[in-house]
């Protein structure tokens, strides 16, 4: 008998979340510079100074943070299904 859970045996199998990603690559919309950054896990980051051109990035309208606007991965609160506040 298997000791690992399988879809038919574990009632929480379909609700388990994939591991949270905390690394994201930010791409500057002004100069195209890319930088791998670690996202805060307990809050949204509203500003980011581009390491290529120095422009201060702000979230686009409708996005909660710079990672949701310019990152390769959305911020941890969005990944968890929560709203940033």
C-alpha positions in Angstrom: 0.0 0.0 0.0 1.3 3.5 -0.9 2.0 6.0 1.8 1.7 9.0 -0.6 -1.7 10.7 -1.1 -3.3 10.2 -4.4 -6.1 12.3 -5.9 -8.8 9.8 -5.0 -7.6 9.2 -1.5 -6.9 12.7 -0.1 -10.0 15.0 0.1 -7.8 18.1 0.2 -5.6 17.1 -2.8 -7.4 19.5 -5.3 -7.2 22.5 -2.9 -3.5 22.3 -2.1 -1.7 25.4 -3.4 1.6 25.1 -5.3 4.6 26.5 -3.5 4.7 30.3 -3.3 7.3 31.8 -5.7 9.1 34.7 -4.1 11.6 35.4 -6.9 10.5 37.6 -9.8 12.3 39.2 -12.7 11.3 42.9 -13.1 11.6 44.3 -16.6 11.7 48.1 -16.9 9.3 49.4 -19.5 11.5 52.4 -20.1 14.9 50.8 -20.8 14.2 47.1 -20.9 16.7 46.3 -18.0 15.8 43.1 -16.2 16.6 42.4 -12.6 15.8 39.3 -10.5 14.4 40.4 -7.2 13.0 38.8 -4.0 9.4 39.9 -3.4 8.2 40.7 0.1 5.8 38.0 1.3 3.7 40.1 3.6 3.1 43.2 1.6 2.9 44.7 -1.9 5.8 46.8 -3.2 4.5 50.1 -4.7 7.8 51.6 -5.9 11.0 50.2 -7.5 14.0 52.2 -8.8 15.3 50.6 -12.0 18.9 49.6 -11.7 19.4 50.3 -15.4 18.1 53.8 -16.0 17.0 55.0 -12.5 13.4 55.6 -13.3 11.0 55.0 -10.4 8.5 52.4 -11.4 5.0 52.5 -10.0 2.2 50.0 -10.5 0.0 50.3 -13.6 -3.6 51.3 -13.0 -5.5 48.3 -11.7 -2.4 46.5 -10.4 -1.5 46.3 -6.7 2.3 46.5 -7.0 5.3 46.7 -9.3 5.7 42.9 -9.4 2.1 42.5 -10.7 2.8 45.2 -13.4 6.4 44.5 -14.5 7.4 41.1 -12.9 7.6 37.6 -14.3 5.6 36.4 -11.3 2.7 38.1 -9.5 3.3 39.1 -5.9 2.8 36.6 -3.0 -0.6 38.0 -1.8 -2.0 37.7 -5.4 -0.5 34.1 -5.7 -2.3 33.3 -2.4 -5.6 34.6 -3.8 -5.6 37.6 -1.5 -5.9 41.3 -2.4 -3.0 43.5 -1.6 -4.0 46.3 0.8 
